[in-house]
Each structure stands twice: as structure tokens, then as C-alpha cells.
Amino acid sequence: MTTKIFTSDEIKDLKIEAIARKHKCSGDYVRRVLKGDRDRNSELSLKILKDAIDMQEIINRETTIEA
């Protein structure tokens, strides 16, 4: 999980400010963690990364509705 480096296009799809607000940090910090510019060994950075991966999975999944 910690090896995922997000591209600029992937980051644009995410709600960076919502992740930052949830974890009480700055949007800039979230972007740096996702780009791999910051170390990912702290508990905060791992939580940010997990939320971003979960959010990306939701965005990319095929939504089906069963009648």
C-alpha cells in the first residue's frame, strides 16, 4: 500500500481538502504524501494514504444497480 504514488490527474479527482480536514492537517501536506514527496512512515501519512486509495477505488469502480 505504501508504494502507491498518485499522479497529478489522480490527485485532481480526489477531495484533498476533505482528507486534510478529516485528519486535521493541510491540503499541501496531503498532496505531498500522495505524490511521495513526504515520508510515509508516520501514522498520519498512512491514514491519509489509506483514505485516498479507498476514495480512488470508489471513483474508479463500475457502479451497478440491481432492480
C-alpha positions, -999 to +999 in steps of 0.1 A: +000+000+000+027+025+009+043+022-026+013+038-044+024+072-059-006+092-071-003+111-104-015+147-108-046+135-126-055+111-099-050+138-072-073+161-091-101+135-088-097+133-050-112+156-024-079+167-009-094+193+014-119+168+028-090+144+036-070+172+052-099+184+073-106+148+085-070+144+096-065+180+108-036+188+085-031+210+055-041+202+019-005+208+009+007+181+033-019+156+019-007+163-017+029+158-007+022+125+009+002+113-021+029+124-045+056+107-025+074+139-016+069+133+021+079+102+041+051+077+045+061+061+078+041+081+102+006+071+114-009+102+099+006+097+064-005+061+064-041+071+073-041+097+045-028+072+020-054+046+030-083+071+027-070+083-007-067+047-020-102+040-008-116+071-024-099+063-057-114+028-056-149+043-052-143+067-081-130+040-104-154+012-097-182+003-120-215+012-103-243-012-109-279-010-097-299-042-092-336-039-097 
